[in-house]
Structure formats: C-alpha cells, structure tokens
C-alpha cells in the first residue's frame, strides 16, 4: 500500500505538508485545489504507510 501527501509553501513562506495521507487520486485533487488558490509549488509526495514526510 502506498500513501500520498501534499506539500506546498504557505503564504507566510513556511513549508507545509498535509496532515493526512491520501490515495493518489485524492492527493492529486488536493494539489489541484492548492494550485487554484495560488500555491503553484504544491506537489504530491509518495511514502510508505506510517511515514509522514517532513515539511521543507
């Protein structure tokens, strides 16, 4: 099983990572929503279950 997280840089310049893991389709949807809100650096990051990527 794979988990997908979304990372982006917030309006204050701080690195962010989603608080929940998504399936790939849901992560892509969240990334698209962030892009639509002006966060063009939003990325989908794959990880193993139980491993949350660090922000930044």
C-alpha positions as CSV (number, residue, x, y, z in Angstrom):
1,X,0.0,0.0,0.0
2,X,1.2,3.5,-0.8
3,X,0.3,6.8,0.9
4,X,0.4,10.2,-0.8
5,X,0.9,13.5,0.9
6,X,0.7,17.0,-0.5
7,X,3.5,19.6,0.2
8,X,3.5,23.3,-0.5
9,X,4.8,26.6,0.7
10,X,2.3,28.7,2.7
11,X,1.6,32.4,2.1
12,X,3.9,33.1,5.1
13,X,6.8,31.3,3.3
14,X,6.7,28.3,5.7
15,X,6.9,24.8,4.2
16,X,3.7,22.8,4.7
17,X,2.7,19.1,4.5
18,X,-0.9,17.8,4.6
19,X,-2.0,16.5,7.9
20,X,-3.5,13.3,6.4
21,X,-2.4,10.8,3.8
22,X,-4.4,10.4,0.7
23,X,-4.9,7.9,-2.1
24,X,-3.2,9.1,-5.3
25,X,-6.4,10.4,-6.9
26,X,-7.4,12.4,-3.8
27,X,-3.9,13.8,-3.4
28,X,-3.9,15.0,-7.0
29,X,-7.3,16.7,-6.3
30,X,-5.9,18.4,-3.2
31,X,-2.9,19.6,-5.2
32,X,-5.1,21.0,-8.0
33,X,-7.1,22.8,-5.4
34,X,-4.0,24.4,-3.9
35,X,-2.7,25.3,-7.4
36,X,-6.1,27.0,-7.9
37,X,-5.6,29.0,-4.7
38,X,-2.2,30.3,-6.0
39,X,0.2,27.7,-4.4
40,X,1.9,26.7,-7.6
41,X,4.6,24.7,-5.9
42,X,2.2,22.1,-4.5
43,X,3.5,18.6,-5.0
44,X,2.3,15.1,-4.4
45,X,4.8,13.0,-2.4
46,X,4.6,9.2,-2.1
47,X,5.5,7.4,1.1
48,X,5.1,4.1,2.9
49,X,2.3,3.7,5.4
50,X,3.1,5.3,8.7
51,X,5.8,7.6,7.3
52,X,4.9,11.3,7.0
53,X,7.2,13.4,5.0
54,X,8.7,16.4,6.7
55,X,7.8,20.0,5.7
56,X,10.6,21.8,3.9
